[in-house]
Amino acid sequence: MHKKIDPVVIFILIFVLTLLACQVAPTPTQPSEMPALASATETVEKTEEPDPSPTSTSEPQVLVYQPNPDLPDSLNRLIEEQSLVQAQGSTNDIAYSFDFGDSNRVGNWVYALVAPFPTFTDEVSFTWLQNLWKGEPEDENQRLLIAEGDLPALTSILGEPGQRVVTHAKEDLLEKAWTIQNTWAIIPFEEIEPRWKVIAIDGQSPIHKDFSADQYPLTIPISLNPVIADDNFSSPAELEDLYFSNLDPGKITTVMLTGVTALVRATAVGMDQRGILVPGENLAPVMREADILHISNEVPFAKECPPHTLGSYLVFCTPESYMELLRSVGTDIVELTGDHFQDYGQEAMLYTLRLYAREGWPVYGGGKDIFDARKAVKLEINGNMLAFIGCNAKSPNFAQASETSSGAYHCDMDYMVEAVSQLKEQGYLPIVTFQHEERYFWSPNASMVRDFTAVAEAGAVIVSGSQSHVPHYTEFFNDTFMHYGLGNLFFDQYGIAENTDIGFLDQHVFYENRYLGVELIPIQFIDKVQARLMTAQEKSETLRILFDTIRMWWKDENNQPVMPSWK
């Protein structure tokens, strides 16, 4: 017989078993399974906010710069100054680099075709240069020097060079060109210096104020591109406002120095008969282009200047109406070292100074007294700091200023040397002009060479003679350019002696407070009143005479060309 179980006991047993079953059935929310909880949560987040980037779990991508050794040295230095983030080999880096080409253009690098200064060629065609680069038959003796570091850039626009292109160390180019006949070079704009002559190409020259980089065949475009092709590549934000170039036309300053101006005698008669502006009609367009046009006017203006006649008289004055000629050519600064500044006395000199002041033209080399006359004129244009100072080196009886009287400053060479040295120390580029001994020959005399060299040693960047009625030759002392005489500008000596029918306008170029060099512009007198620019053939012949005169001094005992000592 079985014993009957109490229903209450059965209920209690079922309840206990239910509790035990709950304890051994683990759920996803138990603490021991938290890693599984984190994984599940991450899966949910990815589902709710999908990230299209396949590398979202790694470091973010970075645009980094990869140096390009083929770029010109100065461009690489300019890029380094930007402190760009450079590639470190990370797999997430997107590397970009600068190269040659128009795509994604971020700048340009300008080169110049140059020759030794005593070269009479001024311009060539780009076709001629391309043929020379390729080594084609024309001009078989011509050679072209290139610095080793510039070859990749030039090859990018000119193609592979032929046998007439020779590479050398950058520091050797100038000496090689000067000592090996028919040898020119292509150099970056920033390496132009006075002993190079810049050769224009199809009318474009990087030292001209009207230079157009886009029309110049030696302008090399600089581009920014990803190292690995990427259609979605965009430039780094820090480079958006940068444009890399070695030439900013706004930093160029041109100074044109001129020879003798004396608006008297036959020149004045012609002005009265043919018009006041006639002497400068043919030259004014070129003269007005200069940032600073220098005029050496030897003659004072007078309120009551008698009418001029033909003749050989030597007591001069000029009527105020002739100021219009000086305005028309763009005068900016006036030299007063001339012999005739005192011809009409103290009143006329002070009157002349007032006229110049009214025009806003600074004067130097003469003034109301000796202290005023010997002062330098300091100018700053386009970032270039220029100083003009001058004196009359003839015997003291020529228009000499004193402590109490007006006139020209008679040269005290100790003072001149000290003044030039101080100007250089102050950061100015000194330009010294002399009214010196008059010679009707291409060559200067010993006293001229002595005085020009003295101020060159003191730091003058240009020394120029304002006195000569015929041109004298040029030479260098180190990097100082010395032109002993430019000939006449506005004066009636046409036909008086050999070479009084030619003269020079010297256009000097400055950039970033550095003297780059000079462009010689010869002029041809038509008569006693008017001159014009020379034709290309006349210019070539005149420069050939000038440079042949120079070469007489630059050959060794075997009559072979040598590198000048510049001393």
C-alpha positions in Angstrom: 0.0 0.0 0.0 1.5 3.3 -1.0 1.6 6.3 1.3 -0.3 9.4 -0.1 2.0 12.5 -0.7 0.9 15.8 0.7 0.0 18.2 -2.2 1.7 21.1 -0.3 5.1 19.2 -0.4 4.7 18.7 -4.1 4.2 22.4 -4.7 7.3 23.3 -2.6 9.5 20.8 -4.6 8.3 22.2 -7.9 9.1 25.8 -6.7 12.6 24.9 -5.6 13.4 23.1 -8.8 12.2 26.2 -10.8 14.6 28.4 -8.9 17.5 26.1 -9.5 16.8 26.0 -13.2 16.9 29.8 -13.3 20.4 29.9 -11.8 22.0 27.5 -14.2 20.6 29.1 -17.4 23.1 31.9 -18.1 21.9 35.0 -19.9 23.9 37.5 -22.2 23.7 40.1 -19.4 25.8 38.2 -16.9 29.0 40.0 -15.7 31.2 37.0 -16.7 30.2 37.6 -20.4 31.1 41.4 -20.6 33.5 41.0 -23.6 30.6 39.5 -25.6 28.5 42.5 -24.5 31.1 45.0 -25.9 31.3 43.2 -29.2 27.5 43.2 -29.6 27.4 46.9 -28.8 30.1 47.7 -31.4 28.2 45.7 -34.0 25.0 47.7 -33.3 26.9 51.0 -33.5 28.4 50.1 -36.9 25.0 49.1 -38.1 23.5 52.4 -37.0 26.3 54.7 -38.2 28.2 53.1 -41.2 31.7 54.5 -41.9 32.7 54.2 -45.6 36.4 54.5 -44.8 38.1 51.1 -44.8 40.8 52.4 -42.5 38.6 53.9 -39.8 40.1 51.8 -37.1 43.7 53.1 -38.0 45.4 56.5 -37.8 43.9 59.3 -40.0 45.4 60.0 -43.4 48.0 62.9 -43.6 49.2 64.9 -46.6 53.0 64.9 -46.5 55.7 66.4 -48.6 58.2 64.3 -50.4 61.4 66.2 -51.5 62.3 66.3 -55.2 66.1 66.4 -55.8 65.5 67.5 -59.4 64.2 70.9 -58.4 66.6 73.9 -58.6 68.6 74.4 -55.3 67.0 77.8 -54.6 63.5 76.4 -55.1 64.2 73.5 -52.7 65.4 76.0 -50.1 62.3 78.1 -50.6 60.1 75.0 -50.1 62.1 74.1 -46.9 61.3 77.5 -45.4 57.6 76.6 -45.5 58.2 73.8 -42.8 56.0 71.4 -44.6 55.2 68.0 -43.0 57.6 65.5 -44.7 56.9 61.8 -45.4 57.9 59.4 -42.7 56.9 56.1 -44.4 53.5 55.7 -42.7 51.1 53.6 -44.8 48.3 56.2 -44.3 50.3 59.1 -45.6 49.4 60.6 -49.0 52.6 61.9 -50.4 52.8 64.9 -52.7 55.8 66.6 -54.4 56.7 69.6 -56.5 57.7 68.9 -60.1 57.8 70.6 -63.5 54.6 71.1 -65.5 51.4 73.0 -65.9 49.0 70.7 -64.1 48.1 71.9 -60.6 50.5 74.8 -61.1 51.8 76.5 -58.0 54.6 78.7 -59.4 57.3 79.3 -62.0 61.0 79.4 -62.1 62.6 81.9 -64.5 66.0 81.3 -66.1 68.1 83.7 -68.1 70.3 83.3 -71.2 73.6 85.1 -70.4 76.9 85.8 -71.9 80.1 87.5 -70.7 79.5 91.3 -70.4 81.7 92.3 -73.4 79.3 90.6 -75.9 77.8 92.7 -78.6 74.8 90.4 -79.3 71.7 91.7 -77.4 68.9 89.3 -78.6 68.4 85.9 -80.2 65.3 83.9 -81.2 64.0 81.0 -79.3 64.5 78.9 -82.4 68.2 79.7 -82.4 68.5 78.7 -78.7 66.6 75.4 -79.3 68.9 74.6 -82.2 72.0 75.3 -80.0 70.5 73.2 -77.2 70.0 70.2 -79.6 73.4 70.6 -81.1 72.2 71.3 -84.7 74.8 72.4 -87.3 74.3 76.2 -87.0 76.9 78.1 -84.9 79.2 75.0 -84.5 81.6 76.9 -82.3 79.0 78.1 -79.8 78.8 76.4 -76.4 76.2 76.6 -73.7 77.1 76.1 -70.0 74.6 74.7 -67.4 75.0 74.1 -63.7 74.6 70.4 -62.9 71.7 71.1 -60.6 69.7 73.1 -63.3 69.8 70.4 -66.0 66.6 68.6 -65.0 64.6 71.8 -65.0 65.9 73.0 -68.4 65.5 69.5 -69.9 61.8 69.6 -68.9 61.2 72.5 -71.4 64.0 72.1 -73.9 64.4 68.3 -74.2 67.5 66.3 -73.9 70.6 68.4 -74.6 73.1 67.9 -77.5 76.9 67.9 -77.3 77.2 71.7 -77.2 75.6 71.8 -73.8 78.2 71.3 -71.1 77.5 71.0 -67.4 79.8 72.5 -64.7 79.7 73.4 -61.1 77.7 76.5 -60.5 80.6 78.5 -59.2 82.7 77.8 -62.3 80.3 79.1 -65.0 81.3 82.7 -65.0 85.0 82.0 -65.3 84.5 79.4 -67.9 82.4 81.7 -70.0 84.9 84.5 -69.8 87.9 82.4 -70.7 86.5 80.1 -73.4 85.5 81.9 -76.6 81.9 81.7 -77.8 80.6 80.3 -74.5 77.3 81.4 -73.0 75.2 80.0 -70.1 71.7 79.6 -68.9 71.3 80.4 -65.2 68.4 81.0 -62.7 67.3 84.6 -62.5 68.5 85.0 -58.9 72.1 84.2 -60.0 72.4 87.1 -62.4 75.3 89.4 -61.5 77.0 92.4 -63.1 79.6 90.6 -65.2 76.9 88.7 -67.0 75.1 90.2 -69.9 71.4 89.1 -70.1 70.5 88.2 -73.7 66.8 88.8 -74.7 64.9 86.0 -76.4 62.3 87.1 -78.9 62.1 90.5 -77.3 61.6 89.3 -73.7 64.2 89.8 -71.0 63.7 89.1 -67.3 65.5 92.3 -66.3 63.1 94.5 -68.3 60.2 96.2 -66.6 57.7 94.9 -69.2 58.8 91.3 -68.8 56.1 88.7 -69.2 56.9 85.4 -67.7 54.1 83.7 -69.6 55.6 84.8 -72.9 59.2 84.0 -72.1 60.4 80.5 -73.2 62.8 80.0 -70.2 60.0 80.2 -67.7 59.6 76.8 -66.1 56.2 76.0 -64.6 56.2 74.4 -61.1 53.4 72.0 -60.3 52.2 70.2 -57.2 51.1 66.6 -57.6 50.6 63.4 -55.6 53.5 60.9 -55.8 51.0 58.2 -56.7 48.3 59.3 -59.2 45.1 60.2 -57.5 42.2 61.9 -59.3 40.8 63.2 -56.0 44.0 64.8 -54.8 43.8 68.4 -53.6 46.5 70.7 -52.4 47.3 71.0 -48.7 45.5 74.0 -47.1 48.8 75.6 -46.0 49.9 75.9 -49.7 46.7 77.5 -51.0 48.0 81.1 -50.8 51.6 80.4 -51.8 53.1 80.9 -55.3 56.7 79.9 -55.7 58.8 82.0 -58.0 62.3 83.5 -58.1 61.2 86.6 -59.9 58.8 89.3 -58.6 58.6 92.2 -61.1 57.5 94.5 -58.3 60.9 94.2 -56.7 62.9 95.4 -59.8 64.2 99.0 -59.9 65.7 100.5 -63.0 68.0 103.6 -62.9 69.0 105.3 -66.2 72.2 107.3 -66.1 72.8 109.8 -68.9 75.6 112.0 -70.2 76.0 115.8 -70.8 73.0 118.0 -70.9 73.5 121.7 -71.8 70.4 123.3 -73.4 72.4 126.2 -75.0 73.9 127.4 -78.4 72.8 125.4 -81.4 70.7 123.0 -79.4 68.7 125.9 -77.9 68.4 127.6 -81.4 66.9 124.3 -82.7 64.5 124.1 -79.8 63.3 127.6 -80.4 62.8 126.9 -84.1 61.6 123.3 -84.1 60.0 122.9 -80.7 61.2 122.6 -77.1 60.6 118.8 -77.0 62.4 118.0 -80.2 65.8 116.9 -78.6 64.0 114.2 -76.6 61.3 113.1 -79.1 63.0 109.9 -80.2 64.5 109.0 -76.8 61.6 109.9 -74.4 59.7 106.5 -74.6 62.8 104.6 -73.4 63.8 107.2 -70.9 60.4 107.4 -69.3 60.4 103.6 -68.6 63.1 104.0 -66.0 62.1 104.1 -62.3 64.8 106.8 -61.8 65.9 108.9 -64.7 69.2 110.8 -64.0 69.9 114.1 -65.8 73.3 115.9 -65.5 72.3 119.4 -66.4 75.4 121.6 -66.4 73.6 125.0 -67.0 71.6 127.2 -64.6 68.1 128.5 -65.4 67.8 132.3 -65.4 64.8 134.5 -65.1 66.1 136.8 -67.9 68.2 134.5 -70.1 69.0 136.2 -73.5 68.0 134.5 -76.7 70.5 131.9 -77.9 72.5 132.2 -81.1 74.9 129.9 -82.9 78.5 130.3 -81.8 81.2 129.1 -79.5 80.5 131.2 -76.4 81.0 129.5 -73.0 78.8 131.6 -70.6 75.6 129.7 -70.4 72.0 130.1 -69.1 68.7 128.4 -70.0 65.2 129.9 -70.0 62.6 128.4 -67.6 60.5 127.3 -70.5 63.1 124.6 -71.4 62.1 122.8 -68.2 59.3 121.2 -70.3 61.9 119.1 -72.1 63.2 117.7 -68.8 59.6 116.9 -67.8 58.8 115.2 -71.1 61.6 112.6 -70.8 60.7 111.7 -67.2 63.4 113.4 -65.1 63.6 112.1 -61.5 66.9 113.3 -60.2 69.4 116.1 -61.3 73.2 116.1 -61.0 74.7 119.6 -60.5 78.5 118.8 -60.8 78.8 120.6 -64.1 81.4 123.3 -64.9 78.8 126.0 -65.8 76.5 126.0 -62.8 77.9 129.4 -61.6 77.8 131.0 -65.1 75.0 133.4 -64.2 75.8 134.0 -60.6 74.3 133.2 -57.2 70.8 134.4 -58.0 70.5 132.1 -61.0 71.8 129.1 -59.0 69.3 129.6 -56.2 66.5 130.2 -58.8 67.5 126.9 -60.5 67.4 125.1 -57.2 63.9 126.4 -56.5 62.7 125.2 -59.9 64.0 121.7 -59.3 62.4 121.7 -55.8 59.1 122.8 -57.3 59.2 119.8 -59.6 60.1 117.5 -56.7 63.4 116.5 -58.3 66.2 115.9 -55.7 69.6 117.3 -56.6 73.1 116.3 -55.7 76.7 117.2 -56.5 75.8 120.9 -56.2 73.7 123.1 -54.0 73.2 126.3 -52.1 76.5 125.8 -50.2 79.2 123.1 -49.9 77.3 121.3 -47.2 74.3 121.0 -49.3 76.3 120.2 -52.5 78.1 117.2 -51.0 75.1 115.5 -49.5 74.0 112.2 -50.9 70.4 111.7 -52.1 68.9 108.6 -50.6 66.0 106.9 -52.3 64.1 103.6 -51.6 62.1 102.2 -54.5 60.5 98.8 -54.7 62.6 97.7 -51.8 65.9 98.8 -53.2 67.9 101.4 -51.2 69.9 103.6 -53.6 72.2 106.6 -52.9 73.5 109.2 -55.4 76.6 111.2 -54.7 78.9 113.2 -57.0 81.5 115.8 -57.4 83.5 117.9 -59.9 87.1 116.6 -60.2 88.5 119.4 -62.3 90.6 122.3 -61.1 88.8 124.2 -58.2 87.9 127.2 -60.4 85.0 125.4 -62.0 81.7 126.3 -60.2 83.1 125.5 -56.8 80.6 125.7 -53.9 81.8 127.1 -50.5 80.5 127.6 -47.0 78.9 130.8 -48.2 78.2 130.4 -51.9 76.3 128.1 -54.2 78.0 125.9 -56.8 79.2 122.4 -57.6 81.0 120.2 -55.0 84.7 120.1 -55.8 86.0 116.6 -55.2 87.6 115.9 -51.8 88.4 112.3 -52.4 89.0 111.5 -48.8 85.5 112.8 -48.1 84.0 110.9 -51.1 85.6 107.6 -50.0 84.4 108.0 -46.4 80.9 109.0 -47.5 80.5 106.0 -49.9 81.8 103.7 -47.2 79.2 105.0 -44.7 76.4 104.7 -47.2 77.3 101.1 -47.9 77.4 100.3 -44.2 73.9 101.8 -43.9 72.6 99.3 -46.4 72.5 101.7 -49.4 73.8 100.8 -52.9 76.0 103.9 -53.7 76.0 105.4 -57.2 78.8 107.8 -57.8 79.0 110.2 -60.7 81.9 112.5 -61.6 82.3 115.6 -63.7 85.9 114.7 -64.6 88.6 115.6 -67.2 87.4 115.9 -70.7 89.0 113.6 -73.3 87.9 113.0 -76.9 89.1 109.4 -76.9 87.5 106.1 -75.9 90.1 105.6 -73.1 90.2 107.5 -69.8 93.3 109.1 -68.3 95.2 108.1 -65.2 93.5 110.5 -62.8 90.0 109.3 -63.9 91.0 105.6 -63.3 92.5 106.6 -59.9 89.3 108.4 -58.7 86.9 105.9 -60.1 88.8 103.0 -58.5 89.0 104.8 -55.1 85.2 105.0 -54.7 84.7 101.5 -56.2 87.0 100.2 -53.4 84.9 102.1 -50.9 81.8 100.2 -51.9 80.2 102.0 -54.9 78.2 99.7 -57.1 78.3 102.0 -60.1 80.7 104.8 -61.0 79.9 106.9 -64.0 81.3 109.9 -65.8 79.0 112.7 -66.7 81.5 115.0 -68.3 82.6 113.4 -71.6 81.5 114.6 -75.0 82.5 111.2 -76.5 81.9 107.8 -74.9 84.6 106.2 -72.9 85.0 102.5 -72.3 83.7 100.5 -69.4 85.3 98.1 -67.0 84.8 96.3 -63.7 86.4 96.6 -60.3 85.3 93.4 -58.6 81.5 93.7 -59.2 81.5 97.5 -59.5 80.6 98.7 -62.9 82.6 101.7 -64.1 81.7 103.7 -67.2 84.2 106.5 -67.6 82.0 108.6 -69.8 78.6 108.3 -71.6 79.0 111.1 -74.2 76.4 113.8 -74.8 72.6 113.6 -74.2 71.3 117.1 -75.1 74.3 119.2 -76.3 75.4 120.7 -79.6 78.8 119.0 -80.2 77.7 116.9 -83.2 80.5 116.9 -85.8 83.0 118.7 -83.7 85.3 115.7 -83.3 85.3 112.0 -83.9 82.6 110.1 -82.0 80.8 113.2 -80.7 77.9 111.9 -82.8 77.3 108.9 -80.5 76.5 108.5 -76.8 75.0 106.0 -74.3 72.0 105.7 -72.0 73.0 103.2 -69.2 70.1 101.3 -67.8 71.0 99.8 -64.4 68.9 97.1 -62.8 68.4 96.3 -59.1 66.6 93.5 -57.3 66.1 92.9 -53.6 68.7 95.5 -52.8 71.2 93.9 -55.1 72.8 95.3 -58.2 72.2 92.9 -61.2 73.9 94.8 -63.9 73.6 97.2 -66.8 72.1 97.4 -70.3 74.0 99.7 -72.6 71.7 101.7 -74.9 73.7 103.6 -77.6 72.2 106.7 -79.2 73.0 108.3 -82.6 72.9 112.0 -83.1 71.1 113.2 -86.2 72.3 116.8 -85.9 73.2 119.3 -83.2 69.6 119.2 -81.8 68.3 115.6 -81.9 69.4 112.1 -81.3 67.7 108.7 -81.8 68.2 105.1 -80.7 70.7 103.2 -82.9 69.5 100.5 -85.2 70.4 96.9 -84.4 73.3 97.0 -86.8 74.6 100.4 -85.5 74.3 99.2 -82.0 76.2 96.0 -82.7 79.0 97.9 -84.4 79.3 100.4 -81.6 79.4 97.7 -78.9 82.0 95.9 -80.9 84.2 99.0 -80.9 83.6 99.5 -77.2 84.3 95.9 -76.3 87.3 95.5 -78.6 88.8 98.5 -76.7 88.2 96.6 -73.4 89.7 93.4 -74.7 93.0 95.2 -75.3 93.3 95.3 -71.5 92.1 91.7 -71.0 94.7 89.5 -72.8 97.8 87.8 -71.5 101.4 88.2 -72.9 100.5 85.7 -75.6 97.5 87.8 -76.7 95.1 85.2 -75.3 91.9 86.2 -73.5 92.2 86.0 -69.7 89.8 86.2 -66.7 90.1 89.9 -65.6 91.2 90.4 -62.0 88.6 93.2 -61.7 91.2 95.3 -59.8 
